[in-house]
Amino acid sequence: MKTKIEMEMGLLKEFKNFAKKQKTASKIFPKHFIEIMRKNRGICGYLCREGTDENGLERRNPLVVILGDSVTAGHFEQSEAARKAYEETPQFDIKELTVSADVIDIYESYPEIFKRKLVEKFEETSVNVVNAGIAGDTLVGMSRRLERDVISFQPDLVIINGSLNWSPENGTTEEYYHILREMVKEIRNNTKADIILMTPNMMDSVLYKEFLGAEDTLEERVDMIRKVAEQEKVCLADTYSIWKQFTNQGHQVGEMLANGMNHPTKG
């Protein structure tokens, strides 16, 4: 499927220009990964100046794993089938749908855009990006599948973006913090990967409360992500800060969301 909901062109241009000017860059950079991108270019050792790796093997193509939820997985607006079903029966069971409840457009997902940006910067490098985003998953679920979906790949870079889905049933904000910090430690202890913790886009807190029946505590979790990044000395990509500053200028967050609640538009 292809996402059809787009941010109004003028607003999108303004948002991108605004984002470029914001000073949210992390003090810590994924230096190891950058070095891997420069050296591991998909060329036999006898044909390149870097030679083989420390084990005498041809250098592996760089590997990135991005762990997250529906935004990572490439979900956008509500699908036509889900919309019609809801209009006909407001209390319908989502499990009755034979197709996805959302429009899934992988090509427009941020992991794919990130890969294209890497290729533009490192034109000679054959980089691989594993999308480990699963719609509806929480940090609890991500921690359970950390070995299978991240560590087993022995990646060179891991990006974690897992804060949109959380409710009182999952635990307190303090518990969220402890889970995230343990995940960072587990990745660090079992791989050589650099780690980037990513804060999410903003969401419509009113719709969120109607949907889950719970207060939106996203800002508290964002603070926990920042805290873990500082304590564990890993790179922070503070997306939320840019969204927050932009909406503080009078822009409505709903205009930037494909599904009106928590999935950003493409671009």
RANOR-V679101 format. One record per residue. N is the residue number from 0. PHI is phi in radians with two decimals (NA if undefined). NEAR is the number of other ideal C-beta (glycine too) atoms within 10 Angstrom. D_LAST is the distance of its C-alpha to the last C-alpha in Angstrom with 1 decimal. Layout:
N/PHI/NEAR/D_LAST + N/PHI/NEAR/D_LAST
This chain:
0/NA/15/16.3 + 1/-2.06/10/13.1 + 2/-1.21/22/10.9 + 3/-1.96/13/11.7 + 4/-1.44/16/10.6 + 5/-2.21/13/7.9 + 6/-1.17/19/8.0 + 7/-0.93/12/10.7 + 8/-0.94/9/9.9 + 9/-1.11/8/12.4 + 10/-1.19/17/11.2 + 11/-1.07/16/7.6 + 12/-1.10/12/9.6 + 13/-1.12/15/12.1 + 14/-1.13/20/10.2 + 15/-1.12/11/8.9 + 16/-1.13/9/12.6 + 17/-1.10/14/14.0 + 18/-1.08/14/12.5 + 19/-1.13/8/14.0 + 20/-1.56/8/17.3 + 21/-1.37/12/17.8 + 22/-1.67/5/20.5 + 23/-2.01/14/19.5 + 24/-1.09/11/20.2 + 25/-1.22/15/22.5 + 26/-1.38/9/26.1 + 27/-2.00/16/26.2 + 28/-2.02/12/24.4 + 29/-1.38/21/24.4 + 30/-1.10/10/27.1 + 31/-1.07/13/28.5 + 32/-1.12/24/25.3 + 33/-1.07/16/24.7 + 34/-1.15/13/28.3 + 35/-1.08/25/27.9 + 36/-1.08/21/25.0 + 37/-1.38/13/27.4 + 38/-1.66/16/30.4 + 39/-1.59/22/29.5 + 40/-1.82/19/28.3 + 41/1.32/14/29.7 + 42/-2.25/16/33.0 + 43/-0.98/10/36.5 + 44/-0.99/14/38.4 + 45/-1.31/8/41.0 + 46/-1.85/9/38.5 + 47/-2.32/16/36.6 + 48/-1.20/7/37.8 + 49/-1.32/12/36.5 + 50/1.18/13/38.8 + 51/-1.48/13/38.6 + 52/-1.43/13/37.6 + 53/-1.15/6/40.2 + 54/-1.76/5/41.4 + 55/1.37/8/42.0 + 56/-1.68/9/39.2 + 57/-1.08/16/36.6 + 58/-1.12/19/33.6 + 59/-1.23/14/31.0 + 60/-1.06/15/27.5 + 61/-0.98/25/25.3 + 62/-2.28/19/23.9 + 63/-2.00/26/21.2 + 64/-2.08/25/21.2 + 65/-1.98/26/18.5 + 66/-1.74/26/20.2 + 67/-3.01/27/18.7 + 68/-1.96/25/18.3 + 69/-1.12/22/16.3 + 70/-1.13/26/12.9 + 71/-1.12/25/13.9 + 72/-1.22/20/15.3 + 73/1.67/24/12.2 + 74/-1.57/26/13.4 + 75/-2.19/26/11.6 + 76/-1.34/20/13.9 + 77/-1.16/21/17.7 + 78/-1.21/19/19.1 + 79/-1.06/12/21.4 + 80/-1.10/13/24.3 + 81/-1.17/19/23.8 + 82/-1.09/12/23.4 + 83/-1.12/12/26.6 + 84/-1.08/18/28.5 + 85/-1.19/14/27.8 + 86/-1.12/9/28.8 + 87/-1.35/8/32.0 + 88/-2.46/10/32.8 + 89/-0.90/7/31.1 + 90/-1.79/5/32.7 + 91/-1.13/14/31.8 + 92/-1.51/8/31.5 + 93/-1.02/10/28.0 + 94/-1.21/6/30.0 + 95/-1.35/8/31.5 + 96/-1.20/13/28.3 + 97/-1.61/5/28.6 + 98/-2.21/12/24.8 + 99/-1.10/15/21.9 + 100/-1.27/20/21.4 + 101/-2.09/21/17.6 + 102/-1.33/23/15.4 + 103/-1.93/19/14.7 + 104/-2.18/18/12.1 + 105/-1.00/13/12.7 + 106/-1.08/11/11.0 + 107/-1.68/17/7.5 + 108/-1.23/24/9.1 + 109/-1.15/22/8.8 + 110/-1.06/23/12.3 + 111/-1.22/16/11.6 + 112/-1.14/13/9.0 + 113/-1.07/16/11.7 + 114/-1.06/17/14.3 + 115/-1.10/12/13.0 + 116/-1.14/11/13.0 + 117/-1.10/18/16.5 + 118/-1.13/14/17.7 + 119/-1.15/8/16.8 + 120/-1.42/11/18.8 + 121/-2.02/17/21.6 + 122/-1.13/8/22.1 + 123/-1.65/11/25.3 + 124/-1.81/18/24.4 + 125/-1.58/13/23.9 + 126/-1.58/22/21.8 + 127/-1.99/14/21.4 + 128/-2.13/20/18.9 + 129/-1.64/16/20.3 + 130/-1.55/20/18.1 + 131/-1.85/24/20.5 + 132/-1.56/24/18.5 + 133/-2.27/19/20.6 + 134/-1.04/18/19.7 + 135/1.49/12/22.1 + 136/-1.31/21/23.5 + 137/-1.89/21/24.7 + 138/-1.10/27/25.6 + 139/-1.08/16/29.1 + 140/-1.15/15/28.0 + 141/-1.14/24/26.0 + 142/-1.16/16/29.1 + 143/-1.20/12/31.2 + 144/-1.78/14/29.3 + 145/-1.08/20/28.7 + 146/-1.12/11/31.5 + 147/-1.17/10/30.5 + 148/-1.65/17/26.7 + 149/-2.23/24/26.6 + 150/-1.07/18/30.0 + 151/-1.06/12/31.4 + 152/-1.42/17/28.9 + 153/0.82/13/30.1 + 154/-1.26/25/26.7 + 155/-1.65/25/26.2 + 156/-2.55/25/23.3 + 157/-2.15/29/22.5 + 158/-2.01/25/19.5 + 159/-2.01/27/20.2 + 160/-2.35/24/17.9 + 161/-2.40/29/20.3 + 162/-2.33/24/20.9 + 163/-1.19/24/19.4 + 164/-1.65/22/22.3 + 165/-2.85/24/25.6 + 166/-2.47/13/28.6 + 167/-0.96/11/32.3 + 168/-1.14/9/33.2 + 169/-1.40/14/31.3 + 170/2.28/16/33.2 + 171/-1.50/12/33.1 + 172/-1.10/14/30.6 + 173/-1.11/10/33.2 + 174/-1.19/14/33.2 + 175/-1.01/23/29.5 + 176/-1.00/20/30.1 + 177/-1.17/13/32.9 + 178/-1.10/20/31.0 + 179/-1.10/24/28.1 + 180/-1.13/16/30.6 + 181/-1.15/13/32.6 + 182/-1.11/22/29.7 + 183/-1.06/20/29.0 + 184/-1.12/12/32.7 + 185/-1.15/15/33.0 + 186/-1.12/23/30.2 + 187/-1.14/16/31.9 + 188/-1.33/8/35.4 + 189/-2.05/14/34.6 + 190/-2.50/19/32.2 + 191/-1.82/12/31.7 + 192/-1.25/24/27.9 + 193/-1.32/24/26.1 + 194/-2.21/24/24.3 + 195/-2.12/22/21.1 + 196/-1.66/27/21.0 + 197/-2.02/23/17.6 + 198/-1.41/26/17.6 + 199/-1.48/23/15.2 + 200/-1.26/20/13.0 + 201/-1.33/24/15.4 + 202/-2.38/23/16.7 + 203/-1.41/19/19.0 + 204/-1.16/16/22.4 + 205/-1.19/11/24.4 + 206/-1.13/16/22.9 + 207/-1.04/19/23.1 + 208/-1.14/12/26.8 + 209/-1.13/10/27.5 + 210/-1.29/11/25.9 + 211/-1.78/14/27.6 + 212/1.24/9/30.5 + 213/-2.46/12/29.9 + 214/-1.18/11/28.9 + 215/-1.36/18/25.5 + 216/-2.02/17/26.3 + 217/-1.05/21/22.8 + 218/-1.07/14/23.6 + 219/-1.13/15/26.7 + 220/-1.22/22/25.0 + 221/-1.04/19/22.5 + 222/-1.10/14/25.8 + 223/-1.18/23/27.2 + 224/-1.09/25/24.3 + 225/-1.09/16/24.9 + 226/-1.13/14/28.6 + 227/-1.12/24/28.5 + 228/-1.04/25/26.5 + 229/-1.23/14/29.1 + 230/-1.19/11/32.1 + 231/-1.60/16/31.1 + 232/0.97/11/29.9 + 233/-2.08/20/26.6 + 234/-1.17/20/23.3 + 235/-2.08/21/21.1 + 236/-1.87/19/17.3 + 237/-1.58/19/17.4 + 238/-1.08/20/14.0 + 239/-1.04/22/16.0 + 240/-1.04/16/17.8 + 241/-1.16/20/14.9 + 242/-1.04/21/13.9 + 243/-1.10/15/17.7 + 244/-1.12/14/18.4 + 245/-1.19/19/15.8 + 246/-1.22/15/17.2 + 247/-1.15/8/20.7 + 248/-1.51/8/20.2 + 249/1.89/6/20.4 + 250/-1.42/15/16.9 + 251/-1.55/10/17.0 + 252/-1.09/19/15.1 + 253/-1.08/14/15.3 + 254/-1.25/14/13.1 + 255/-1.91/22/10.1 + 256/-2.05/22/11.2 + 257/-1.19/24/11.1 + 258/-1.77/23/14.7 + 259/1.38/15/15.9 + 260/-2.10/18/17.1 + 261/-2.61/25/15.2 + 262/-1.80/25/12.1 + 263/-1.16/21/8.8 + 264/-1.27/22/6.6 + 265/-1.20/20/3.8 + 266/1.97/15/0.0
